[in-house]
Amino acid sequence: MPISEKISGLTGGTLTRRRTPMNDQYTNGTASHEERASALDVGLRSEAERMTLSEVEEVKKAGLELAQYVGGAWLLIRGEFISDNRKKGTEGNLRDMLCEAFGYPAPGEDTSDIALNVLLDSPGGSLDSAYSSALYLAEYSKNVSVYVPGRAKSASTLLALGADKLYLSAFGELGPLDTQIPDPRNPANFVSALDCYQSVDYVRGFGIRTFQMFLPKLIRETNGKVAVSDLLNIASAYTLGMVQPLMGSVSALDFGGWGRSLRIGEFYARRLLRMRTEEVDDKLIKEIATRLVFEYTHHLFPIEFHEAKDIGLPVEQMEQGVYERAAAVIESGKRKDFIGFLSKDEAKKAGAWYRGKDEASAVEIEDMYGDDRPQAQIRRARRAG
């Protein structure tokens, strides 16, 4: 058996990376939910700090200035994307706010007149949550603009891909979409599934190169005194002795799970790009999605404005006045988690979510925009009584 086949067989199957066509059965397999659907820039992971009432007020004041400067409805999404599970996550909070602000989206309703602007600042998180959030926004507007003054890394890059218009500041960054999984050596840490996936390719290549170097050396040193078939067996045994300990820690189950988890980001990216592209270029869309998942050196790679243009994303540079006001909104909340409307009309109808929100804080800030939701009216009536 050729040495390449022996090396490939160490994990129970071929180890050559395959980028198979995407389909709706991509989730079938054995990878865990966290392995399949998480892409978080751990370098930007913020502490789960509660926002104070003064910080909430500062965010809304700065947000009003931004909304008045640009116009249209403005929504801030700041923090990690968290999937709905036992508690309502990012997409759940966003869904409720959109319904409260605009009502339930009627089938076939023309939403082209709604200009929806999203100020995005996130380290990433759940790919599923970011993808669902992009779909929800698309239900309410055919004119969604995403503004990234600082960083929209990892999974939050998906939301940017789902925009009709994408604006990056001169300092703005997107990030690769390779899924993050618990480190097999230390589950308390996270690593890129791409690192694990490509490590198998590296070991396989190392084995083949070792064999190719060792066999000619054996032939030269034995000077034709040993049959070539015997030398092949010796070189094969030597190479496998080098490679087997490295491959021993990798199972076909792990390898398949890593591949499937990476394909989720690729699949989501392709669907969002296709959804928002007037003239669909499937070849370009596939190239962009593949590059975002498989072709960057590491997960923290900064995809700034020029790089985003280079890979084919329809990105525009944010003007200075917008950047200054957008950055002020982000900094006003001390970069703590917040989801909510900044524009006055929408903020009146839809309450914001932020970490640490409770009934008492809602009572204290509800009058900032003259909150006219039934719950707010009931609270005011109770206080008056």
Secondary structure, DSSP 8 states (H G I E B T S, - for coil): --HHHHHHGGGTS--S-------TTTT-SS--HHHHHEEE-GGG--------HHHHHHHHHHHHHHHHHH-SEEEEEES-B---SSS--HHHHHHHHHHHHH-S--TT---TT-EEEEEEEB-EEEHHHHHHHHHHHHHH-SEEEEEESSEE-TTHHHHHHT-SEEEE-TT-EE-----EEE-SS-TTSEEEHHHHHHHHHHHHHHHHHHHHHHHHHHHHHHTT-S-HHHHHHHHHHHHHHHHHHHHTT--HHHHHHHHHHHHHHHHHHHHHHHHH-SS--HHHHHHHHHHHHHSSSSTT--B-HHHHHHTT--EEE--HHHHHHHHHHHHHTTT--EEEE-SHHHHHHS--EETT--HHHHHHHGGGTT--SHHHHHHHHHHH-
